[in-house]
Amino acid sequence: MADLLRLENVSKVYSHGIINAHSTIALRNFSLTLKEDEPTILTVAGESGSGKTTLAMLLLGFITASAGQIIYRGKNIASLHGAEKMAYRREVQAVFQDPFAVFNPFYTVDHLLTVPIKRFGLAKSKADARNKMEEALTAVGLRPEDILGRFPHQLSGGQRQRINVARALLLKPRLLIADEPVSMVDASLRATILETLRNLQRDHGVSVIYITHDLTTAYHIAKSIIVLYRGSVMEAGDVDRVIKEPQHPYTQLLVDSIPWPNLDQRWGAQPIKAREVGGNTDGCRFRTRCPMAMEICKQDPPLFRIDERHAASCFLYEKRPEIAKAQLSELLPV
Ligand SMILES: Nc1ncnc2c1ncn2[C@@H]1O[C@H](COP(=O)(O)OP(=O)(O)OP(=O)(O)O)[C@@H](O)[C@H]1O
């Protein structure tokens, strides 16, 4: 089966400063493969500065790799020209974090959607263009009659972000690079936008590279995940396996900092002592392994707070069990 996209040991080094010139390795020997006939959602996750946006910029051809190759449907993207380059620009689309930045406040939504239609010659007539706009808006769950004719300030952030996805969809892309598409949208709209991305993959056969620092959303929509830290891949694989059984300490830390909600318990209901020691464990991956976590879970009522200190103490248990045990003896009895 042919590859849609293959990255082979791609690295990106930024050089900065003139007098005291120094360089940053933003991405190091990064490889991945997406199959043409298996549209999928792949998450690239990592904290700030781990190289996620650099990867997006490389994929979109905005910057060039310092080493390695990016092969799209058998061709190195650095060597594309003319019609091939145009096809690449059409087939690889992006949705960025800020749903406001893309819009020119003086133009209506219609204009935003008409520009790519004209640029890529996608419609035979005005009526055809209108149909295509309506189809794309409907595909992202928007009602064209409510949206067309409006200015950006007359739309919510979630609507704006879905219009960005609709704009990408108009071009019938094969690959969508979604760089933190929900991080500036309020929580109630996140699920809708993520569901839109999932529909693109499932119903329209578009592969999605979902770039995020948020493992919770990654877990909900992606099939596989690559965890980046300072430009290097720490761990990669099936999203379920990586999040439930992370192997690398950095991934473990990222997973432990996810605030899985427990709707049966309210914040602030836990004994003070446990909070002082670093608290609680509900939803904690370590609870079956870490004695500190297990003891806390035995308490009645069980403590449930998840916080950074807890993550740190669990991590500590793995690295420095003597300190973790001292904390545990301080904790019991509550
Ligand atoms: N144009 C640039 N010149 C020099 N260094 C850069 C440039 N762009 C990014 N970097 C550096 O490269 C590294 C990776 O940056 P990048 O923006 O790719 O990270 P990120 O994971 O997207 O971070 P964030 O989540 O904060 O956007 C960082 O150390 C950053 O400071």
The ligand as an SDF file (V2000), in Angstrom:
LIG
                    3D

 31 33  0  0  0  0  0  0  0  0999 V2000
   12.0960   30.9140   14.2170 N   0  0  0  0  0  0  0  0  0  0  0  0
   12.7380   30.4000   15.2520 C   0  0  0  0  0  0  0  0  0  0  0  0
   14.0110   30.7660   15.5230 N   0  0  0  0  0  0  0  0  0  0  0  0
   14.6800   30.2290   16.5550 C   0  0  0  0  0  0  0  0  0  0  0  0
   14.1850   29.2950   17.3930 N   0  0  0  0  0  0  0  0  0  0  0  0
   12.9330   28.8930   17.1760 C   0  0  0  0  0  0  0  0  0  0  0  0
   12.1460   29.4320   16.1000 C   0  0  0  0  0  0  0  0  0  0  0  0
   10.9050   28.8250   16.1460 N   0  0  0  0  0  0  0  0  0  0  0  0
   10.9360   27.9760   17.1850 C   0  0  0  0  0  0  0  0  0  0  0  0
   12.1450   28.0100   17.7990 N   0  0  0  0  0  0  0  0  0  0  0  0
   12.5690   27.2020   18.9510 C   0  0  0  0  0  0  0  0  0  0  0  0
   12.4070   25.8380   18.5840 O   0  0  0  0  0  0  0  0  0  0  0  0
   11.8880   25.0870   19.6790 C   0  0  0  0  0  0  0  0  0  0  0  0
   10.5670   24.4200   19.2730 C   0  0  0  0  0  0  0  0  0  0  0  0
    9.6080   25.4430   19.0470 O   0  0  0  0  0  0  0  0  0  0  0  0
    8.1210   25.1110   18.5620 P   0  0  0  0  0  0  0  0  0  0  0  0
    7.4230   26.4160   18.3350 O   0  0  0  0  0  0  0  0  0  0  0  0
    8.1790   24.1810   17.4160 O   0  0  0  0  0  0  0  0  0  0  0  0
    7.5250   24.3620   19.8440 O   0  0  0  0  0  0  0  0  0  0  0  0
    6.0210   24.0010   20.2180 P   0  0  0  0  0  0  0  0  0  0  0  0
    6.0440   22.6210   20.7580 O   0  0  0  0  0  0  0  0  0  0  0  0
    5.1300   24.2700   19.0560 O   0  0  0  0  0  0  0  0  0  0  0  0
    5.7190   25.0400   21.3750 O   0  0  0  0  0  0  0  0  0  0  0  0
    4.3120   25.7620   21.7530 P   0  0  0  0  0  0  0  0  0  0  0  0
    3.3960   24.6610   22.1970 O   0  0  0  0  0  0  0  0  0  0  0  0
    4.7020   26.6950   22.8500 O   0  0  0  0  0  0  0  0  0  0  0  0
    3.8510   26.4690   20.4990 O   0  0  0  0  0  0  0  0  0  0  0  0
   11.7390   26.0520   20.8360 C   0  0  0  0  0  0  0  0  0  0  0  0
   12.8950   25.9570   21.6380 O   0  0  0  0  0  0  0  0  0  0  0  0
   11.6800   27.4200   20.1670 C   0  0  0  0  0  0  0  0  0  0  0  0
   12.1850   28.4350   20.9870 O   0  0  0  0  0  0  0  0  0  0  0  0
  1  2  1  0
  2  3  1  0
  2  7  2  0
  3  4  2  0
  4  5  1  0
  5  6  2  0
  6  7  1  0
  6 10  1  0
  7  8  1  0
  8  9  2  0
  9 10  1  0
 10 11  1  0
 11 12  1  0
 11 30  1  0
 12 13  1  0
 13 14  1  0
 13 28  1  0
 14 15  1  0
 15 16  1  0
 16 17  2  0
 16 18  1  0
 16 19  1  0
 19 20  1  0
 20 21  2  0
 20 22  1  0
 20 23  1  0
 23 24  1  0
 24 25  2  0
 24 26  1  0
 24 27  1  0
 28 29  1  0
 28 30  1  0
 30 31  1  0
M  END
$$$$
